[in-house]
């Protein structure tokens, strides 16, 4: 009996540490889950246009006396000639009031975008407002201008200017401003069109609540491939194209970009751009990066090889190493010489 009691006592002492460890692990997991939930809640609150997106900016705003031109920390804004005689903007006080409000608002969007992506362009963004742009009142455009040169014996591309052109009726749409500002930020990395547009729709829809392109229920079930069996996103020329596939391309690219973020976390694209910035390889490309190049960074940010995922979606991708990318860059440099 005494031995049995000792056995029970020994068993109890063995069980107690196990229970303690289990309790610590469980409480640790619970605390981690609660921390993640708090973070998710904070992110959702920050995506609300009535909180973060519209916070007043501390930027300094200067407006020319005729109010045809204004400038702030990150923007310039001017009125195109076709607005000079517009009844809403034909007097300096009207333009001045509008310009101050517009720059303040755009600065608040800039602050929000900087927090969202973790980086910002080094150049000011030059905004021009039009009655119609290229004879069109229903489309806004963002242009990133570059120049190339040699740095330490290597070809490098530099950004020289970022321009945004808005017909006035498009500028008044909150979602359009957010969409175009996303391009102004992300285009500095020369990313593929489908990723650029997918990100812009994601921010416009899920962050600014102004999207027009609903997600598909399934990436596999809504594939659209060309005669060579290649995903039709890869041949996208951007929103300047006029094609029956355009709406599908917006929706599919948004669905793809959103699904990756849902799987790998809300900071997934922050990690992607941090990796790109650290390497600086995008600056050495003679053209926009191909999808394989992009998937190289996606895989590093995700911690797993995403080439099979993109192959299932009929992208023409292969697994790359940094050495592969550097070799490709060097071969292109020699061809240009």
KEGULO-710438 format. One record per residue (C-alpha): x, y, z negated; residue in one letter. Coordinates in steps of 0.5 Angstrom, whole numbers, plus 500, padded with zeros to 3 digits. Each point is the difference from the previous one (the first is absolute). Layout:
<pts>
XYZa ...
</pts>
This chain:
<pts>
500500500x 506505498x 503498507x 494502503x 499506497x 507502502x 498498507x 494505500x 504505497x 506500505x 494499506x 497507497x 507503500x 501498507x 493502502x 500507497x 506503504x 497497506x 494504498x 504506499x 503500506x 494498504x 497506496x 505505502x 500498508x 493500500x 500507497x 505502504x 496498506x 494504498x 504506498x 503499508x 493499503x 498506496x 506505502x 498497507x 493502499x 502507497x 504501506x 495498505x 495505497x 505505500x 501499508x 493500501x 499507496x 505503504x 497497507x 494504498x 500507504x 497503495x 506499495x 507500503x 498502507x 498507498x 504501495x 503508500x 507500503x 505505497x 503501507x 501507502x 496503505x 502506505x 496503505x 501505506x 497506500x 496499506x 498493497x 502496506x 505497497x 501497493x 506496496x 500496494x 505495497x 499494505x 496503506x 499506504x 493501503x 498505506x 494501505x 501498507x 498506505x 493497501x 498501493x 502507500x 493503503x 496494496x 495504496x 502496494x 507502500x 500507504x 502504494x 506500496x 496499493x 497494503x 506497502x 504502494x 494496495x 500494505x 508499500x 501501493x 494495498x 503495506x 507500497x 498499493x 496494502x 505497505x 506501494x 495496496x 500495505x 507500501x 501499492x 496494500x 503497506x 507501497x 497496494x 497495504x 506498505x 506502495x 503504506x 499506504x 503503506x 506505500x 497505505x 494505499x 493498504x 498505505x 492500500x 497503506x 493501500x 496501507x 493501502x 501494505x 507496501x 501498507x 493501502x 498496494x 496501494x 500493497x 507498499x 506502496x 507499501x 507499496x 506500504x 507499497x 506503504x 507497500x 507501503x 505495500x 508500499x 506497498x 502499492x 506497498x 500497507x 493497500x 494502503x 495503496x 493503501x 498507496x 493503498x 500507503x 493502499x 493497498x 494503503x 492499498x 495503505x 493500498x 494503504x 496504494x 494495500x 505494499x 504504494x 494501497x 499492499x 504498493x 501493503x 503503506x 505504496x 502494496x 501496506x 505504504x 504502493x 501493500x 503500507x 504506498x 503496494x 501493503x 502502507x 507502497x 502492500x 498499507x 495494498x 496496506x 494504502x 495494497x 503501493x 500508500x 493500502x 498494495x 503504495x 497507502x 493496500x 501497493x 502506497x 494504503x 495494498x 502498494x 504506497x 496506503x 493496501x 500503507x 501494504x 496498506x 503493502x 497495495x 504494499x 499493503x 498494496x 506496503x 506501503x 500493504x 493501502x 501506503x 506499504x 501504507x 506497504x 502502507x 501495506x 507498497x 497498493x 503506497x 496504495x 497507503x 502504494x 507499503x 499504507x 496506496x 502507502x 497503495x 494505499x 501503507x 498494504x 493499502x 499493500x 494495499x 505497495x 501507496x 495499494x 502492499x 507502500x 498506494x 496494496x 505495501x 506504498x 497502494x 497493498x 507498501x 504505496x 494500494x 501493500x 507500499x 500505494x 494496497x 505494500x 506503498x 498506496x 498508500x 508501500x 501496506x 501505505x 504504495x 505495500x 500499507x 502507501x 505500495x 504494503x 500504507x 502506497x 506497496x 502496507x 499506504x 500495506x 494504503x 504506502x 505496504x 494497505x 499503507x 493499499x 494498495x 502494496x 497493503x 495496496x 506495498x 504506497x 494502496x 498493497x 508499498x 498506495x 493497499x 503493498x 506504495x 494504497x 496494499x 505495498x 498495505x 501499507x 494503504x 502498507x 495493500x 494505498x 501505505x 502494505x 493497498x 497507502x 503499507x 506506499x 506498504x 505500494x 506496498x 504500493x 505505500x 506502495x 503506499x 506498505x 495498505x 497507500x 507504500x 502495506x 494503504x 502507498x 507499502x 498497507x 495505501x 506506499x 504496505x 495500505x 499508499x 508501501x 
</pts>
